[in-house]
Amino acid sequence: MTENVSQRFSDFDQWSTQCMIEAMYEGQLAAIAAIKSAVAEIAAAADEAAQRLGDKGRLIYVGAGTSGRLGVQDGAELGPTFGWPLDRMVFCIAGGLEAITISAEGAEDSFDQGVEEMQKAKVGRNDVVIGIAASGKTPYTLGAILEARSLGAMTIGITNNPDTPLLTESEYPILAETGSELIAGSTRMKAGTTQKAILNMLSTAIMSRLGRIYKGLMVDMIVSNKKLEARAVSMIRNITGCAEETAHASLKEANKNIKTAVLISLGESPENSKSILKKAGGNLRQALTMLTSRGE
């Protein structure tokens, strides 16, 4: 359906620029609305993914062209935002990472390359493989999903066309049916919008289930510049009610680890803070509950 030509836009190139933009705007709204029917599937995939990943599994993004680039974008943001380790992330884009900036359209036709990518990554049961393809039938992505599933990994398929192989072959299929594009086949438009939004929702929910968010705060954020240091200090004060000076000192003592700094600011030593967090599986909420229980 994403390849269909819409008669409504047959003279699109003759429209005024404002009419073009208005039509594209309407298309973007329709794209987001198309995700509504997939909310339950996204939630189910996020819950299972968090269970699978545990403390050693990897997130693996697979796609070609626009879909591959969107996967890379989503995954690349998980490190600075949620402290997701780089060694627990794999990007597989048809044509290699060079295809992020230079199109390699022919590479998507290789089913075998997708299979080889999974073998090379030594995919296993704790891994979560996210295949993204607007058409739902990209050979490279299908090869990866089928091989990953045979190796015991959890597989999620995100697509924009119903009744397609990616939906059938993925354990957790997610469909956002966007129909024909304003420019036939240009899936960087509506289809790409839904893929970006779904990936955002999925990865954020996974990170939350893994305890990397506390009270709406990015408590596993990597503090890498002055702006983020100020944000970290604000978080610590928000959580503990401590003075700004205490928050700054705690963050420094914790080597810029926000969760550890929170416990230090509450009077724990760096060693005890790390020990408590380890017992809590890195979950700040559980660590704070442990502190409260101990105090009682």
Summary of the structure (lengths in Angstrom):
residues: 296
radius of gyration: 22.0
end to end distance: 61.5
largest distance: 73.4
contacts: 1018
relative contact order: 0.13
helix: 58%
strand: 9%
